[in-house]
Each structure stands twice: as structure tokens, then as C-alpha cells.
């Protein structure tokens, strides 16, 4: 194994606080979900990271399938609550493709991407993620 990249995030104040990264001068003002306050919440940041990672993995899988098409990856992250203190995530990944690709092949490529994407591997068995795709 060869480490490609490492960063460390630090947080103070939980969901009403600030987060920083060890390798950036960017600070994130954290706010609770749906609070309408100025800032971002952890679920938003997770969705952004997951969509970028999945689209990067998709590029590799497209190449392996010998396909070239434009793609937009939409990741939806849902924060759920069951009872008083059981919080958990669910979500979906939707790939929109334009170009020379048919719906069946796209579905296969998306399924394979879900097997190789590092974020998908990280949540496998812990976060229910539904897959869908469409060709425009």
C-alpha cells in the first residue's frame, strides 16, 4: 500500500462550531442541518466529497469499459433519527451521462464504480446508498 494523501480535520463546537484542515488555511463555519444559518453542515461536506470521489472513480471505470462520456454525479445524504438518540445516514447516488452511452451500459458502469469508489467502500454495510443513472 502506498499512501497518496493525508489530511486531518479538527473541530471545536460540534455542529455549532468551526472545522479546519491541517493542510489548508480554509476554515468551515459549521451550522446545524436546516438551520438556515450562514455555514455548512457535516452532511453537506460529506455529499460534496462523496460526489467528487465517485466522479473520479467513474472516470477510471469509464476508461476500463472503453467509454467516453460526460458525467454529473449527484450525491444525496440524509440524516435520519430513530427514537431519541439513534441517528444514522442514508442516501443516493445519481449519475447523469451525456454522450455516447446507452442506459444499460451506464447502469453497469455505475454499479462497478460503486464497488471501487473509496467513499463507497468506506460506507459499505453502514450507510444504505441507492444507485440510479440516466442518459440525457
N, C-alpha and C positions, 0 to 999 in steps of 0.2 A: 504494500500500500504506500502510495506517495501522497502526502498532504498537499493539496493545491492552494488552499486558502484557509485563514482562520481570523475570526474577529470575536470580540467579547462585548456584549451589551450589558450596561449597568442601568439600574432603575432605582429611583427614590420616589416615594409617594404612591406606589402601585398605579392604579388606573387614574388617579388624580395627581400625576407627578410628571417626572421627566425621565427620558431614557437617552443615553449617549452610547456611542460606539468607540471602541478602543482605537480604531484606525480612521476616525473621521472627526471633524470639528462640528458636525451636524448634531443638534440636539432635537429631540422629539418631545413636543408638549403632548402628554397623554391625557385623554379625557374618557369618561365612561361611554359605552356604546349608546347611540341615540340621544346623547345629551345636548346636541346642537351647539356645543361649546367649540371654540377655536382649538383645533388639535386633531390628533388621530388616536385610534384605539388599537390594541394589540391584534384584534381580528382583521382590521384593515391592513395592517402591516403584514400579517400572515398571508392574506389574499394576494397582496402585491408581490411578495416574494415567491409564493407558490406559482402564480401565473407566469412570472418571468422564468422561473426554473423549468416549468413544464414546457413553455415555448422553446427554450433552449434544448431540452431533451427531444422535443418534437423535431427540431431541425436535424438531429442525428438520426432519428428513426426514419424521417422522410428520405434522407440520403441512402440509408440501408435498403429501403424499398425502391430506390431508383426514381423517386418522385420529387418534383419541384413545384411548390405552390405557396402562395401567401397564406399566413395563418394569424388569427387573432385568438388568444386564449383568454377566456373569461372564467375566473375562479370566484365562486360564491362561498363565503364562510358564514355559517350560522352558529351563534352562541345560544345554547339551549339550557333550560333549567327544569329539573325534575325534582319535586319536593323542595325542601328548604335549602339544601346545600349540595345538591348533585348537579354541577354544571358540566356541560360537555359540548364538543364541536361536532357539527356535521357540515356537509357542503356538496358542491358540484363543480365539475369542470366541463366547460362547453367550448368546443373548438369550432371556429368558423373559418372555412377554407375557401379561397378563390383561386381559380386557375385550373390546370389540367389534372383533375382528380374526381373520381366518382364516389358516391356516398358509401358504398360497401368497403372500398379500399380505405377511405378515410377512417371509417369505424375501426378497422383492423389496426391502422397506424396509431390511432388514439389509444386503443387498448394496449398495444405494445409500449407506447410511451409511458403509460401509467405503470407499467412493470419496471421501467428503467429510470424514471424521474426520481432524483434523491428525495424530494419532498413527499412524493407518493410512497416511496419506501419507508420514510420516517413515520408516516401516519397509518400505514397498513395495519389492519387489525385493531386500530384505536379510534379512527375517525372514518365514519361512513361517507365516502365520496362517490357520488353518482357521475357517470360519464355520459356525454352526449356530443353530437357533432352535426354540422350541416355544411353543405356546399352552396355557395352563393354564386 
